[in-house]
Amino acid sequence: MNTNRLSTAMQTALNAQMTKEAHAAQIYLSYAAWASAQGFSGVANFLFRHAQEERNHMMKILEYILQRGGSVTIEAIPAPPANPSALQPCFEKVLEHEIDNTNAIYKLVKQSMEEQDWATWNFMQWFVKEQTEEETLALGLLDKIKIAGGAAASGDALYNIDRDLQGEPDDAELAQDKTADKP
């Protein structure tokens, strides 16, 4: 009896997303190491935490595939891109990466709808919300650097951003959670 509750196409797509999450973890890890080497310990701490978060996303998908009776395929991941040249390009690359990941998640959601795989559709909703948070955080990082002067930000402004990121929460408040009483 075949106990795999995932279509071959869905199993392949979920394995690809799992690999994408592993690659994302390596990107954050690489950028964190770069930030640390530049003296930005707060930025590095923030990015190291996000590397771990991406590994957790990978594990969620791995466990889901197994729980649905599927087969997990561990693939090699590409090397991270070159290190950024400064904080603004670093945060821009983080946003670009998160948008790319969001688009991949949306493809999985669409595929699950087309296949009428409601269990996978439901599972992917957590990732949809997570990607909204990730993009909101990345946009917030870019806003901070722009307010600080962008590429021309002073050392003092960069120091303050670095210090703020040391304790920055790992999740963002989403619009869906706002009310007139709690804007």
KEVO-271377 format. One record per residue: residue in three letters; x, y, z of N, C-alpha, C in turn. Coordinates in nm, 2 decimals. Atoms other than C-alpha are relative to their C-alpha. Layout:
<sites>
SITE; ALA; X; Y; Z; X; Y; Z; X; Y; Z
...
</sites>
This chain:
<sites>
SITE; MET; 0.08; -0.12; 0.00; 0.00; 0.00; 0.00; 0.09; 0.12; 0.00
SITE; ASN; -0.07; -0.13; 0.00; 0.13; 0.35; -0.09; -0.05; 0.09; 0.11
SITE; THR; 0.04; -0.08; -0.11; 0.12; 0.56; 0.22; 0.04; 0.15; -0.02
SITE; ASN; -0.05; -0.14; 0.03; 0.27; 0.88; 0.06; -0.13; 0.08; -0.04
SITE; ARG; 0.11; -0.08; 0.02; 0.00; 1.14; 0.08; 0.03; 0.13; -0.08
SITE; LEU; -0.05; -0.12; 0.09; 0.20; 1.39; -0.14; 0.01; -0.05; -0.14
SITE; SER; -0.02; 0.03; 0.14; 0.19; 1.39; -0.51; 0.15; 0.00; -0.03
SITE; THR; -0.14; 0.00; 0.04; 0.52; 1.33; -0.68; 0.05; 0.15; -0.02
SITE; ALA; -0.04; -0.14; 0.03; 0.52; 1.69; -0.80; 0.01; 0.08; 0.13
SITE; MET; 0.00; -0.08; -0.12; 0.44; 1.83; -0.45; 0.12; -0.05; 0.09
SITE; GLN; -0.11; 0.05; -0.07; 0.70; 1.61; -0.29; 0.13; 0.06; -0.05
SITE; THR; -0.12; -0.06; 0.07; 0.96; 1.74; -0.54; 0.01; 0.15; 0.04
SITE; ALA; 0.00; -0.14; -0.03; 0.85; 2.10; -0.48; 0.03; 0.03; 0.15
SITE; LEU; -0.03; -0.02; -0.14; 0.86; 2.07; -0.10; 0.15; -0.03; 0.03
SITE; ASN; -0.15; 0.02; -0.01; 1.21; 1.92; -0.12; 0.08; 0.11; -0.05
SITE; ALA; -0.07; -0.12; 0.06; 1.32; 2.21; -0.34; -0.01; 0.12; 0.10
SITE; GLN; 0.01; -0.11; -0.10; 1.18; 2.46; -0.08; 0.08; -0.03; 0.12
SITE; MET; -0.09; 0.04; -0.12; 1.36; 2.27; 0.20; 0.14; 0.04; -0.03
SITE; THR; -0.13; -0.04; 0.05; 1.68; 2.32; 0.00; 0.02; 0.15; 0.00
SITE; LYS; -0.01; -0.14; 0.00; 1.60; 2.68; -0.05; 0.01; 0.06; 0.14
SITE; GLU; -0.01; -0.04; -0.14; 1.55; 2.73; 0.32; 0.15; -0.02; 0.06
SITE; ALA; -0.13; 0.02; -0.05; 1.89; 2.57; 0.39; 0.10; 0.10; -0.07
SITE; HIS; -0.08; -0.10; 0.07; 2.05; 2.80; 0.13; -0.02; 0.14; 0.07
SITE; ALA; 0.03; -0.13; -0.07; 1.88; 3.10; 0.30; 0.08; 0.00; 0.13
SITE; ALA; -0.08; 0.00; -0.12; 2.04; 2.99; 0.63; 0.15; 0.03; -0.02
SITE; GLN; -0.14; -0.03; 0.03; 2.38; 2.99; 0.47; 0.02; 0.15; -0.04
SITE; ILE; -0.01; -0.14; 0.04; 2.32; 3.34; 0.32; 0.01; 0.08; 0.13
SITE; TYR; 0.00; -0.08; -0.12; 2.23; 3.48; 0.66; 0.13; -0.03; 0.08
SITE; LEU; -0.13; 0.04; -0.07; 2.53; 3.29; 0.82; 0.12; 0.08; -0.06
SITE; SER; -0.11; -0.07; 0.07; 2.76; 3.44; 0.56; 0.00; 0.15; 0.03
SITE; TYR; 0.01; -0.14; -0.02; 2.63; 3.79; 0.60; 0.03; 0.04; 0.15
SITE; ALA; -0.02; -0.02; -0.14; 2.64; 3.76; 0.98; 0.15; 0.00; 0.03
SITE; ALA; -0.15; 0.01; -0.01; 3.01; 3.65; 0.96; 0.06; 0.13; -0.05
SITE; TRP; -0.06; -0.12; 0.06; 3.08; 3.95; 0.73; -0.03; 0.12; 0.10
SITE; ALA; 0.03; -0.11; -0.09; 2.90; 4.19; 0.97; 0.09; 0.00; 0.13
SITE; SER; -0.08; 0.01; -0.12; 3.09; 4.06; 1.27; 0.15; 0.04; -0.03
SITE; ALA; -0.13; -0.04; 0.04; 3.42; 4.10; 1.08; 0.02; 0.15; -0.02
SITE; GLN; 0.00; -0.14; 0.02; 3.32; 4.46; 1.01; -0.02; 0.08; 0.13
SITE; GLY; 0.02; -0.06; -0.13; 3.26; 4.52; 1.38; -0.14; 0.03; 0.04
SITE; PHE; 0.15; -0.02; -0.02; 2.88; 4.52; 1.36; -0.05; -0.12; 0.08
SITE; SER; 0.04; 0.12; -0.08; 2.82; 4.28; 1.65; -0.15; -0.01; 0.01
SITE; GLY; 0.15; 0.00; -0.01; 2.45; 4.38; 1.68; -0.06; -0.05; -0.13
SITE; VAL; 0.05; 0.04; 0.13; 2.38; 4.33; 1.31; 0.04; -0.15; -0.01
SITE; ALA; -0.04; 0.14; 0.01; 2.58; 4.00; 1.32; -0.09; -0.09; 0.09
SITE; ASN; 0.08; 0.07; -0.09; 2.38; 3.88; 1.62; -0.14; -0.02; -0.06
SITE; PHE; 0.13; 0.01; 0.06; 2.05; 3.96; 1.44; 0.00; -0.10; -0.12
SITE; LEU; -0.01; 0.09; 0.12; 2.17; 3.78; 1.12; 0.02; -0.14; 0.04
SITE; PHE; -0.02; 0.13; -0.04; 2.30; 3.48; 1.31; -0.13; -0.06; 0.05
SITE; ARG; 0.13; 0.05; -0.05; 1.96; 3.44; 1.48; -0.09; -0.03; -0.12
SITE; HIS; 0.08; 0.03; 0.11; 1.79; 3.46; 1.14; 0.05; -0.12; -0.08
SITE; ALA; -0.06; 0.12; 0.06; 2.03; 3.19; 1.00; -0.07; -0.12; 0.07
SITE; GLN; 0.06; 0.11; -0.08; 1.90; 2.96; 1.28; -0.15; -0.01; -0.03
SITE; GLU; 0.14; 0.00; 0.03; 1.54; 3.06; 1.20; -0.02; -0.07; -0.14
SITE; GLU; 0.01; 0.06; 0.14; 1.59; 2.96; 0.83; 0.02; -0.15; 0.01
SITE; ARG; -0.02; 0.14; -0.02; 1.73; 2.62; 0.95; -0.13; -0.06; 0.06
SITE; ASN; 0.13; 0.05; -0.06; 1.41; 2.58; 1.16; -0.11; -0.01; -0.11
SITE; HIS; 0.10; 0.01; 0.11; 1.20; 2.65; 0.85; 0.03; -0.13; -0.08
SITE; MET; -0.04; 0.12; 0.07; 1.40; 2.38; 0.67; -0.05; -0.13; 0.07
SITE; MET; 0.04; 0.12; -0.08; 1.32; 2.13; 0.95; -0.15; -0.01; 0.00
SITE; LYS; 0.15; 0.01; 0.00; 0.95; 2.22; 0.95; -0.04; -0.08; -0.13
SITE; ILE; 0.04; 0.06; 0.13; 0.93; 2.12; 0.58; 0.05; -0.14; 0.00
SITE; LEU; -0.05; 0.14; 0.00; 1.15; 1.81; 0.63; -0.10; -0.09; 0.08
SITE; GLU; 0.09; 0.08; -0.08; 0.92; 1.69; 0.91; -0.14; -0.02; -0.06
SITE; TYR; 0.13; 0.01; 0.07; 0.61; 1.77; 0.71; 0.00; -0.11; -0.11
SITE; ILE; -0.01; 0.10; 0.11; 0.73; 1.56; 0.41; 0.00; -0.14; 0.07
SITE; LEU; 0.00; 0.13; -0.07; 0.80; 1.27; 0.65; -0.13; -0.04; 0.06
SITE; GLN; 0.13; 0.03; -0.06; 0.47; 1.30; 0.83; -0.11; -0.03; -0.10
SITE; ARG; 0.09; 0.03; 0.11; 0.29; 1.29; 0.50; 0.03; -0.13; -0.08
SITE; GLY; -0.04; 0.12; 0.06; 0.47; 0.97; 0.41; 0.09; 0.01; -0.12
SITE; GLY; -0.09; -0.03; 0.11; 0.70; 1.13; 0.16; 0.14; -0.04; 0.02
SITE; SER; -0.14; 0.02; -0.01; 1.06; 1.09; 0.09; 0.08; 0.14; 0.00
SITE; VAL; -0.08; -0.12; -0.01; 1.31; 1.36; 0.19; 0.12; -0.02; -0.09
SITE; THR; -0.12; 0.00; 0.08; 1.59; 1.44; -0.06; 0.09; 0.12; 0.05
SITE; ILE; -0.10; -0.10; -0.04; 1.89; 1.63; 0.08; 0.09; 0.03; -0.12
SITE; GLU; -0.08; -0.04; 0.12; 2.05; 1.83; -0.20; 0.11; 0.10; 0.04
SITE; ALA; -0.11; -0.10; -0.02; 2.37; 2.03; -0.22; -0.06; 0.14; -0.01
SITE; ILE; 0.04; -0.13; 0.01; 2.32; 2.40; -0.17; 0.11; 0.09; -0.06
SITE; PRO; -0.10; -0.08; 0.06; 2.49; 2.67; -0.37; 0.07; 0.09; 0.11
SITE; ALA; -0.07; -0.09; -0.09; 2.75; 2.89; -0.20; -0.08; 0.13; 0.01
SITE; PRO; 0.07; -0.13; -0.02; 2.61; 3.22; -0.06; 0.06; 0.10; -0.10
SITE; PRO; -0.05; -0.10; 0.09; 2.65; 3.53; -0.28; 0.12; 0.07; 0.07
SITE; ALA; -0.11; -0.08; -0.06; 2.95; 3.76; -0.23; -0.05; 0.09; 0.12
SITE; ASN; 0.03; -0.09; -0.11; 2.96; 3.96; 0.09; -0.04; 0.14; -0.05
SITE; PRO; 0.04; -0.14; 0.04; 2.79; 4.30; 0.08; 0.12; 0.09; 0.03
SITE; SER; -0.11; -0.10; -0.02; 3.01; 4.61; 0.07; -0.03; 0.09; 0.12
SITE; ALA; 0.04; -0.09; -0.11; 2.82; 4.80; 0.35; -0.13; -0.05; 0.05
SITE; LEU; 0.13; 0.04; -0.07; 2.51; 4.78; 0.57; -0.12; 0.02; -0.10
SITE; GLN; 0.12; -0.02; 0.09; 2.27; 4.93; 0.31; -0.01; -0.11; -0.10
SITE; PRO; 0.01; 0.12; 0.09; 2.36; 4.67; 0.04; -0.03; -0.13; 0.07
SITE; CYS; 0.03; 0.12; -0.08; 2.35; 4.40; 0.31; -0.15; -0.01; 0.02
SITE; PHE; 0.14; 0.01; -0.02; 1.99; 4.49; 0.40; -0.08; -0.01; -0.13
SITE; GLU; 0.06; 0.01; 0.14; 1.90; 4.53; 0.03; 0.00; -0.14; -0.04
SITE; LYS; -0.01; 0.14; 0.04; 2.02; 4.18; -0.03; -0.09; -0.09; 0.08
SITE; VAL; 0.09; 0.07; -0.09; 1.83; 4.05; 0.27; -0.14; 0.01; -0.05
SITE; LEU; 0.14; -0.02; 0.05; 1.51; 4.20; 0.13; -0.02; -0.07; -0.13
SITE; GLU; 0.01; 0.07; 0.13; 1.58; 4.07; -0.22; -0.02; -0.15; 0.02
SITE; HIS; 0.01; 0.14; -0.03; 1.63; 3.72; -0.08; -0.13; -0.04; 0.06
SITE; GLU; 0.13; 0.03; -0.06; 1.31; 3.73; 0.13; -0.11; 0.01; -0.10
SITE; ILE; 0.10; -0.01; 0.11; 1.11; 3.85; -0.17; 0.00; -0.13; -0.09
SITE; ASP; -0.02; 0.12; 0.08; 1.25; 3.56; -0.37; -0.06; -0.12; 0.07
SITE; ASN; 0.05; 0.11; -0.08; 1.16; 3.32; -0.09; -0.15; 0.00; 0.01
SITE; THR; 0.14; -0.02; 0.00; 0.81; 3.46; -0.07; -0.06; -0.05; -0.12
SITE; ASN; 0.05; 0.05; 0.13; 0.76; 3.40; -0.44; 0.00; -0.15; -0.01
SITE; ALA; -0.01; 0.14; 0.00; 0.87; 3.04; -0.39; -0.11; -0.06; 0.08
SITE; ILE; 0.11; 0.05; -0.09; 0.62; 2.99; -0.10; -0.13; 0.02; -0.07
SITE; TYR; 0.13; -0.02; 0.07; 0.34; 3.14; -0.31; -0.02; -0.10; -0.11
SITE; LYS; 0.02; 0.11; 0.11; 0.41; 2.89; -0.59; -0.04; -0.13; 0.07
SITE; LEU; 0.04; 0.12; -0.08; 0.38; 2.61; -0.33; -0.15; 0.01; 0.04
SITE; VAL; 0.14; -0.02; -0.04; 0.05; 2.75; -0.21; -0.09; -0.02; -0.12
SITE; LYS; 0.08; 0.01; 0.13; -0.08; 2.78; -0.57; 0.00; -0.15; -0.04
SITE; GLN; 0.00; 0.14; 0.04; 0.03; 2.42; -0.65; -0.09; -0.08; 0.09
SITE; SER; 0.09; 0.08; -0.10; -0.14; 2.29; -0.33; -0.15; 0.02; -0.03
SITE; MET; 0.14; -0.03; 0.04; -0.46; 2.46; -0.44; -0.04; -0.07; -0.13
SITE; GLU; 0.03; 0.06; 0.12; -0.44; 2.33; -0.79; -0.01; -0.15; 0.01
SITE; GLU; 0.01; 0.15; -0.02; -0.38; 1.97; -0.66; -0.11; -0.03; 0.10
SITE; GLN; 0.10; 0.02; -0.10; -0.65; 2.02; -0.40; 0.06; -0.08; 0.12
SITE; ASP; -0.08; 0.06; -0.11; -0.39; 1.91; -0.14; -0.02; 0.10; 0.12
SITE; TRP; 0.04; -0.09; -0.10; -0.56; 2.09; 0.15; 0.09; -0.01; 0.12
SITE; ALA; -0.09; 0.01; -0.11; -0.32; 1.96; 0.41; 0.12; 0.08; -0.02
SITE; THR; -0.11; -0.08; 0.04; -0.03; 2.11; 0.23; -0.03; 0.15; 0.00
SITE; TRP; 0.04; -0.14; 0.01; -0.22; 2.43; 0.16; -0.01; 0.06; 0.15
SITE; ASN; 0.01; -0.05; -0.14; -0.29; 2.46; 0.54; 0.13; 0.01; 0.06
SITE; PHE; -0.14; 0.00; -0.05; 0.07; 2.38; 0.63; 0.07; 0.13; -0.05
SITE; MET; -0.08; -0.11; 0.06; 0.20; 2.65; 0.39; -0.05; 0.14; 0.05
SITE; GLN; 0.05; -0.13; -0.05; -0.02; 2.92; 0.55; 0.09; 0.06; 0.11
SITE; TRP; -0.10; -0.05; -0.10; 0.23; 2.94; 0.84; 0.11; 0.07; -0.07
SITE; PHE; -0.11; -0.06; 0.08; 0.50; 3.02; 0.58; -0.04; 0.13; -0.06
SITE; VAL; 0.05; -0.12; 0.06; 0.29; 3.28; 0.41; 0.01; 0.11; 0.11
SITE; LYS; -0.01; -0.09; -0.11; 0.26; 3.46; 0.75; 0.14; 0.04; 0.03
SITE; GLU; -0.14; -0.02; -0.03; 0.62; 3.41; 0.82; 0.08; 0.09; -0.10
SITE; GLN; -0.06; -0.08; 0.10; 0.73; 3.56; 0.49; -0.05; 0.15; 0.01
SITE; THR; 0.05; -0.14; -0.02; 0.51; 3.87; 0.56; 0.09; 0.06; 0.11
SITE; GLU; -0.08; -0.05; -0.10; 0.70; 3.91; 0.88; 0.15; 0.02; -0.04
SITE; GLU; -0.14; -0.01; 0.05; 1.04; 3.85; 0.71; 0.02; 0.13; -0.09
SITE; GLU; -0.01; -0.11; 0.08; 0.97; 4.11; 0.45; -0.02; 0.13; 0.08
SITE; THR; 0.02; -0.12; -0.09; 0.84; 4.36; 0.71; 0.13; 0.03; 0.07
SITE; LEU; -0.13; -0.02; -0.07; 1.16; 4.31; 0.91; 0.11; 0.06; -0.09
SITE; ALA; -0.10; -0.05; 0.10; 1.38; 4.36; 0.60; -0.03; 0.15; -0.04
SITE; LEU; 0.03; -0.13; 0.03; 1.19; 4.67; 0.50; 0.03; 0.10; 0.11
SITE; GLY; -0.03; -0.09; -0.11; 1.23; 4.81; 0.85; 0.15; 0.02; 0.01
SITE; LEU; -0.15; -0.02; 0.00; 1.61; 4.75; 0.83; 0.04; 0.11; -0.10
SITE; LEU; -0.03; -0.09; 0.10; 1.62; 4.94; 0.51; -0.05; 0.14; 0.04
SITE; ASP; 0.05; -0.13; -0.05; 1.41; 5.22; 0.66; 0.10; 0.06; 0.10
SITE; LYS; -0.09; -0.05; -0.10; 1.65; 5.25; 0.95; 0.13; 0.06; -0.07
SITE; ILE; -0.13; -0.05; 0.06; 1.96; 5.28; 0.73; -0.03; 0.12; -0.09
SITE; LYS; 0.03; -0.12; 0.08; 1.78; 5.53; 0.50; -0.01; 0.12; 0.09
SITE; ILE; 0.02; -0.11; -0.09; 1.68; 5.75; 0.79; 0.14; 0.04; 0.06
SITE; ALA; -0.14; -0.03; -0.05; 2.05; 5.73; 0.91; 0.08; 0.06; -0.10
SITE; GLY; -0.08; -0.06; 0.11; 2.17; 5.86; 0.58; 0.03; -0.09; -0.12
SITE; GLY; -0.03; 0.09; 0.11; 2.18; 5.56; 0.36; 0.14; -0.03; -0.02
SITE; ALA; -0.14; 0.03; 0.03; 2.51; 5.50; 0.19; 0.10; 0.10; 0.07
SITE; ALA; -0.08; -0.10; -0.06; 2.64; 5.82; 0.35; -0.02; 0.01; 0.15
SITE; ALA; 0.03; 0.00; -0.15; 2.53; 5.73; 0.71; 0.13; 0.02; 0.07
SITE; SER; -0.11; -0.02; -0.08; 2.77; 5.85; 0.97; 0.04; -0.12; 0.09
SITE; GLY; -0.04; 0.10; -0.09; 2.97; 5.63; 1.20; -0.09; -0.01; 0.12
SITE; ASP; 0.09; 0.00; -0.12; 2.75; 5.74; 1.49; -0.14; -0.07; -0.03
SITE; ALA; 0.13; 0.06; 0.04; 2.43; 5.65; 1.30; 0.01; -0.15; -0.02
SITE; LEU; -0.02; 0.14; 0.02; 2.57; 5.31; 1.20; 0.02; -0.07; 0.14
SITE; TYR; -0.02; 0.05; -0.13; 2.68; 5.25; 1.56; -0.14; -0.02; 0.07
SITE; ASN; 0.13; 0.01; -0.06; 2.32; 5.32; 1.68; -0.08; -0.11; -0.06
SITE; ILE; 0.07; 0.11; 0.07; 2.17; 5.09; 1.42; 0.05; -0.13; 0.05
SITE; ASP; -0.06; 0.12; -0.04; 2.41; 4.82; 1.52; -0.04; -0.03; 0.15
SITE; ARG; 0.04; 0.02; -0.14; 2.33; 4.87; 1.89; -0.15; -0.04; 0.01
SITE; ASP; 0.14; 0.03; 0.00; 1.96; 4.87; 1.82; -0.03; -0.15; -0.04
SITE; LEU; 0.03; 0.14; 0.06; 1.97; 4.54; 1.62; 0.05; -0.11; 0.10
SITE; GLN; -0.05; 0.10; -0.10; 2.15; 4.36; 1.91; -0.13; -0.05; 0.07
SITE; GLY; 0.12; 0.05; -0.08; 1.81; 4.34; 2.09; -0.13; 0.01; -0.08
SITE; GLU; 0.12; 0.00; 0.09; 1.57; 4.37; 1.79; -0.07; -0.13; 0.01
SITE; PRO; 0.08; 0.13; 0.00; 1.29; 4.12; 1.81; 0.02; -0.07; -0.14
SITE; ASP; -0.01; 0.08; 0.12; 1.30; 3.84; 1.56; -0.13; -0.01; -0.08
SITE; ASP; 0.12; 0.00; 0.08; 0.95; 3.89; 1.45; -0.05; 0.15; -0.01
SITE; ALA; 0.05; -0.13; 0.02; 0.76; 4.19; 1.33; -0.15; 0.01; 0.03
SITE; GLU; 0.14; -0.02; -0.02; 0.42; 4.33; 1.42; -0.06; 0.01; -0.14
SITE; LEU; 0.06; -0.01; 0.13; 0.19; 4.27; 1.12; -0.12; 0.08; 0.00
SITE; ALA; 0.11; -0.09; 0.02; -0.08; 4.49; 0.99; -0.13; -0.08; 0.04
SITE; GLN; 0.12; 0.07; -0.04; -0.34; 4.21; 1.05; -0.02; -0.01; 0.15
SITE; ASP; 0.01; 0.00; -0.14; -0.27; 4.24; 1.42; -0.03; 0.13; 0.06
SITE; LYS; 0.02; -0.14; -0.05; -0.33; 4.61; 1.44; -0.15; 0.03; 0.01
SITE; THR; 0.13; -0.05; -0.02; -0.64; 4.78; 1.56; 0.00; 0.15; 0.02
SITE; ALA; 0.01; -0.15; -0.03; -0.76; 5.14; 1.62; 0.05; 0.02; 0.14
SITE; ASP; -0.05; -0.02; -0.14; -0.68; 5.09; 1.99; 0.15; -0.03; 0.01
SITE; LYS; -0.15; 0.04; 0.00; -0.33; 4.94; 1.91; 0.06; 0.01; -0.14
SITE; PRO; -0.06; -0.02; 0.13; -0.19; 5.10; 1.60; 0.14; -0.05; -0.02
</sites>
